Each structure stands twice: as structure tokens, then as C-alpha cells.
Amino acid sequence: MNRDKPLVIVTRRLPSGIEARMRELFDLECSTDDAPMSRDALKAAFARARVVVPTITDRIDEEIIAAAGPQMRLIANFGNGTDNIDVAAAMKRAITVTNTPGVLTEDMADFTMALIVAVSRRFVEGARVIPAGQWHGWSPGWMLGQRIHGKRLGIIGMGRIGLALARRARAFGLQVHYHNRRPAAKRIEEEVEATYWDSLDRMLGRMDIISIHCPHTPSTFHLLSGRRLKLMKPEAILVNTARGEIVDTESLADVLEAGQLAGAALDVYEHEPAVSPRLLRLAEQGKVALLPHMGSSTVESRNEMGEKVIINIKTFIDGHTPPDRVLVLPG
């Protein structure tokens, strides 16, 4: 162990360039494979390290945090969200939590827009036809999708990614609508010609496409419940690239199986990496497109996330407040 540098334990393999830089700056221990740490390994890491760098696949709950030694002072999450970390429990132990906001915005918006087009125009189904030897030539009534130009897009959560998606949607000729806890700034609404809905229920019933971009919190768990999914138009589609827990999986399968929803595209799941067998059957039928949580999977975003982690750790070690500190406010 290098006594002159703080011990930093990283729970998953990071981009090689990021790991190399971290080795120069810190006494670094990295996982030798690309699998999530066990709970016992996480507890051992918290007992020994000054800084732990988890990812969204690591559940850093109160029990894990309770295993922290007196030297453990920073959880530098390699990820945009912090729903995998009990931030309140960390704060009680005077452990700082940071994340990596902002770096995924453009990549996630690109990916979401691609899914909207893919589901509306049945790209996933079409891509299977030729390899399966099922294409016998062009036909005027075969593999018909839906035009997106002029349709209504309802964005749930007009944050960084929601706004970036709205900009892309306007370029595709979509009408932008959104639901938020409060209206966006007037300049933002004017830029993307967005209509605010204070009632999610009313918005759901009027949209052709719904795209989810809110964080996973106790208040957004199953925000798209069975009742709300049934409010959507039968010809509408749902896209979720945020968090799987926001949508009630079984209720989504219900409405898709019943033909009460035209289709869906999912990149996140309620019990990752497990995927509901019902969704898998629906995917085989062409009613849902299932992607393996790859919305932020670009070389650029992963490296930028790593750079933010390094900055947060270095700033903290130097005795300053890290730029991406996460706080939980009372109530």
C-alpha cells in the first residue's frame, strides 16, 4: 500500500485511460473482472478505503455504509444518478457522495430519439426479416409503421436530457409537451415550443409518444402504474431510458398483450439484469423493443464520467467541496 496516497477502491473495471490516471494520483485497487462486487466485498472495501467508486450496479445501502471504517469519507459514484446509494445514511456518517451529472445528456437524447423512430417505424422487427430469410420483396401493405412528423411527444421530466430530447424532437417535426413538478423557464418553453401539463394523467391521454426522463425516487416508483398506462391511447408508444422502476412492468405487459398500447421501447428494467419473461415474449411478437441498458454507452461519455470521478476525488482529497456533491434535503 502506498501510504502517501489515499486508498481508492473501484468496484468495476473502468476505461483503461481513466484507471491509468487514477493509479498515478491515488493508491488504487480495481476489481479484476467486470462483475459487480458481492455485498461482503463491498463491506470490506468500505472498511478499508478512504474513497469507494461504485457504479449503478452496486447497492450502497445503510448496511454497507455501516461497515465503513473511520477513514472512509467519500463515495464517488461512477454514474449520473444516485438511486443506488442511501445518501441520507452516508450523510449521517459524514461521508460525502458525488455523482457525474451532465456528461450523458446528448448521448441519452440521441439514443431516445433513435428508439422513438425505431419503434414507430418498426426497425427492430424489420432488421430480423432478412437474416431469417422471410423477405420476399416489397409490398404496399407490409411492415407498415407510423409517421412521427406532426405527432405529440409527451416528456416526463424536463431536465437536461428531457430538454435535449425536445430539441431533437422539434427537428423531426414533433409537437413537444411535458410534465414536470413545476414549469420550465419561459425561455426553454419558447425555444422548443413546449406545452406544460400540470396533470400527468391528462397529458398521458393526449400523447402519441411518451418518453420518461425523471429520476427514480420513492415518489416516482411505478409512476407509470397500471391505471396510468391505461390512460394512454391504444395507438401510442412508450419509451423508457430512465430507470426501470418508474414503470410497473407487469402492468405494461398487460396493456401490450391486450392491445391497449401500440408498442414500447425499454433500455432499463425493474430488476436488472433480469427481464420479465412476458416482455421477452412480447419482444418476439414485435410489440416491444428491448435494449440492454446501453443508452449512455459511448466511449466519450464513459471517459467523461471517469474524468468527473477523478476531479471529485482530487478536489475532496485536497480539502475542498467536490463540484458534484449530492445532498439530501430534509423532507
N, C-alpha and C positions, 0 to 999 in steps of 0.2 A: 504493500500500500504506500502511495506517495503522501507523506504527512503534510507536505506543503500545499496540497491542492484538496479541495473538498471532494468527498466521495459522492459521485453521482451514479445512480443505478437506473439504467434504461430497461424497460420491461420487454420491448420488442426490437427487432432489427430496424434501424433507420437507414436512410440513404447513406451510402459509403462515405461521401464527402462530408456529410454532417457528422457522422461518427468520428471521422479523422480530425475534424476541427475540435470536437468535444474532448478527444483524447489529449490534444495539445493544451487545452485550458483546464481540464478537470482530471481528477482521479476517476476514470470511467470504468464501469462494469456494464457490459451489454449481454443480453440474452444470446446464447449460442445458436438458437434456432428462431424461426419466425412463428412461434406458437405463444398464446397467452400464458403468463405465469400462473401457477397454481396459487390458491389462497395462502398456503403455507409459505411459498416463495415470496409472495408479496409482503407477508408479515415479517419475514426475515429481512427483506430489503428495507422496510420502514424501521426496523430495529437497528440497522447498521448505518444507513446512508444519511447524508445531510440533505440531499436532494433526490427525489424519485421522479422519473419521467415516465408516466403511464400513457396509454393510448385509450381510445374509446372502448376497447375490448376488456379493459381492466375495471372491475367494480371496486372502487375505493370507498368502502362504506365505513361506518363508525367502528366496527370490529377491527378492520385493517388499520385504521388511524390510531386506535387504542394501543396497537403494538409498537407505535413509534417510540424510538429512544429519545432522550433529551436533546440530542444533536440534530434530530430531524426537523427541518424548518421550511422546506419548500416542496410543493407538488407542482411540477411544471408540465402540465398536460400537453401532449402532442395531439392537439385536436381543437376544433373550433368551439364545440360545446363542452359543458362540464356536468352534464346529467349523469355521468358515470362516477362522479365524485360527490361525497357528502361534504359540501363546502362548509356548512354550518358546524359540523363536527370538527373539521380542520381548524376553523377559526377559534373554537373553544380551546383547542390545544396550542393556539398561537402559531399555527402552521399556515403559511401563505399559499394560495392557489393561483396559478396563472393558466391562461389558455393561448390560443393562436388565432385571434379573430381577423377577419378581413381578407386573408390570403386565398380563400376558397370561392370568393364571390363570383368572379367571372366564369370560372370553370363550372361551378354548380349551375349558373344561369344558362350557359351553353348546353350543358347536359340535359337540363329540364326542358329547354326548348326543343332539343332533339327528340326527347321522349314524347312531347306533345304531338310533334309531326309524325313520329313513328307509329304511335297508336292510332291517330286519326287516319293515316294513310296505309295502315296495316303492313308496315315494313317488316316486322318480325315474322309474321305469317308468310309474307312473300319471299323472304330470304330462305325459307325452308323448302320451297316448292321445287326449285331446280335441282338441288342436291338429292332430293327424294325422288327425282325422276317423274314428277307429277305435272310438269308444264307441257302442254300440247299446243301452244300457240296463243296468240292474242285473241281475246273475246270481248265484245262490248259490254257484257253484263257480269264479268268475272272479277273477283277481288276488288270490289268497289269499296272505297273508303269514304271519308267525309272531308270536304273542303274546310280549311281553318280560317281563311280570309273572311273577315266580317263577323266571326263568331265572338261570343262573350267569354273572356277568361276571368275567372274569379281567383284571386290570390289571397291565401290565408296567411297573413304575416308580411307586412310591407316593410321589412328590414332591408339590409344590404342586398341579400340575394333576391328577395321579392322585387325590389326596385330594378335590379339588373335584369331580371326576367321581364319586367314590364317594358323596359326599353327595347328588348328584343321582340317582344310580342307586338309592339306598335309597328315595328319594321315589317312584320308579317301580316299587318292589316287586322290584327285582333283588337277588339274593344277591351279595355282594361278596367276591371272592377277589383275591389279589395276589401277585406275585413281586417281590422286591427283593434287593439284595445282602445286606441284613440286615432283620430285622423292624422295623416301625414301632413307635413308642412305644405302650405299652399303652392309653393314653387315646385314641389315634387309632383303634386297632383296636376299642375298645369303642364309640366314637362312631358308627362306620359299620358295626359288626358284621362286621368283615372277617376273613377267614381267610388266614393266611400260608402260602405254599408255598415251601419252600427249593429245590425242584426245579422249574425251568421246564418240563421235559419232562412231568412228572407232571401239572402244572396244565393244560397245553395239552390233554391228552387228556380232561379232565373238564369243560371250559367250553363254554358255548353261544355266548359272545361274548368275543373277545379285543380289548383296546384297548391300544395302545402309547403309553407316556409316558416312556420313558427317553431320555437324550441320545444323540447319535451320537458314539461314541468308537471307537478301534480294537477294543476288546473287544465292542462292540455291532454292529459291521459285520456284516450278514447274520445277526444274532441269530436271526431267523426264517428259517432255512435251509430247503432243500427237505426235509430229514429232519424238521425240527420242524413244518413246515406239514402234513406227512402224519400227524403225531400228533393233529391236531385232528379233531374229529368231523365227518362229512360234512354234518351239518345246522348246523354252526357258522358264524359270520361273523367276519371280521377287520376292524378299523378302525385305520387308521394316520394320526394327525395330528401325529406327532413329527418324524421325518426319514425320507426315502425309503430311505436306505442301510441302514436297520435290517432291511428285508425284502428277500430275494432275489427280484427282480422276475420273472425267468424261471421260477423255481420256483413262485411264486404263480400265474402264468399257467397253468403245468402242472396244478396241483391244481384250479383253477377250470374249465379246459377238460375235465378228466377227471371232473368232478362230485364231487370229493373234498372240496369246500368249498362251502357253500351260497351264499356271497357275500362281498363285501368293499367297503369304502369307503375311498378314499385321497384325502388332501389334499396329500400330499407324494410326491416321486418321486426315483428314484435318480440321474437325470441331468437334473434340471430345467434349462430348461423343457421339454425333450424328454420325451415319454411313449411308452412301448413300444407299437408297433402292435398287439401281441397284447392289451394292456389295452384299447386303443381298440375292437377288435373285440368283446371281452367286454362292454364297456360298451354297445355296440349291441345285444347279446343280453340285456341286463338282468342280467348276472351280477356287475357291479362298478359302483359309483358313483364317478366321477372328478370331483374338485373342484380348482380352480386355486390351491392354496396360499392359502386365504382364511380359515383358522381364526382368525387374530388380527386380521382386517380389520374393526376398528371404529374409529370416529372417536376414541372415548375411549382405546383402547389406543395408537393411533399418537401421540396428543398426550402421553400419559403416558410413552411411550418417549422422546419428544423432550425432555420435562422432565428425565428422568433423565440423558440425554446432557448437557444443559446443566449440571446440578448436578455431574456427574462432571468435566466440563471446568473449570468455575469453581473447584471445590474443588482440583483439581490445580494450576491456574494460580496459585492463592493459596498454594501451598506445602504443602498438606495431602494426606493419603492419600484418594483418592476413595472414596466409600462402596461402590461396586460393582466394586472392583478384582478381577481374576481372576488366580489363581495356579496354577501347575502344580507339584505336589509331586513330589519325587524318587520314581521308581518308579510 
